[in-house]
Amino acid sequence: MARRQLRFTRRRTSNRVLALSAIFFTLALTIAPPVKHYFTQRAQISALKSQLSADNAALQKARQELLLWQDPDYIKSQARERLHFVLPGERQYIVTDDSNSDSNNTPTKIASALTDGQPWYSRLIASISETGN
C-alpha cells in the first residue's frame, strides 16, 4: 500500500507541475505581444523626442538668423561680402594671387593649337578634344 501511495503522490506531483507549466506557457504567450509592442513604442517615443529636440535647436538657430537679417547693417555687410556690392561713390578692388602660375605669358597647349580662322564651333570642338587628351 505504501508503494501505491508513493506512485499516486508522484503522479499527482507530475500532473501539478505539468498543469502549472502549461499555465505559465499560456500566460507567456498571451503577454509576449503586448510587451513587445510596449518596448517598440518606447523606442519610437525616445527617437521622436530626440528628433524634436534637434528640430527645436534648428528652429532657434533659424530665429536668431532671422533677427540678424532684420538689421540693415548686417544686410549691407552680407551684400558686400557675398555679392561684392559697393555703395555709390566707393571703389572696389579685387586682388588676385598670381604667384601660383608657373609661366606668366606663355600660351597654353590648347590655345596654341587653335587657329583664329576657324568658325567658333570648330574651335569649341577642338578645345574639348584637346582638353580630353
Contacts in CASP RR format, 6 or more apart in sequence:
PFRMAT RR
TARGET T0000
AUTHOR 0000-0000-0000
METHOD contacts of the structure
MODEL  1
MARRQLRFTRRRTSNRVLALSAIFFTLALTIAPPVKHYFTQRAQISALKS
QLSADNAALQKARQELLLWQDPDYIKSQARERLHFVLPGERQYIVTDDSN
SDSNNTPTKIASALTDGQPWYSRLIASISETGN
68 74 0 8 1.000
69 75 0 8 1.000
76 87 0 8 1.000
79 85 0 8 1.000
80 86 0 8 1.000
84 92 0 8 1.000
84 94 0 8 1.000
86 92 0 8 1.000
98 104 0 8 1.000
109 130 0 8 1.000
110 127 0 8 1.000
110 130 0 8 1.000
110 131 0 8 1.000
113 126 0 8 1.000
113 130 0 8 1.000
114 123 0 8 1.000
114 126 0 8 1.000
114 127 0 8 1.000
114 130 0 8 1.000
115 123 0 8 1.000
118 126 0 8 1.000
END
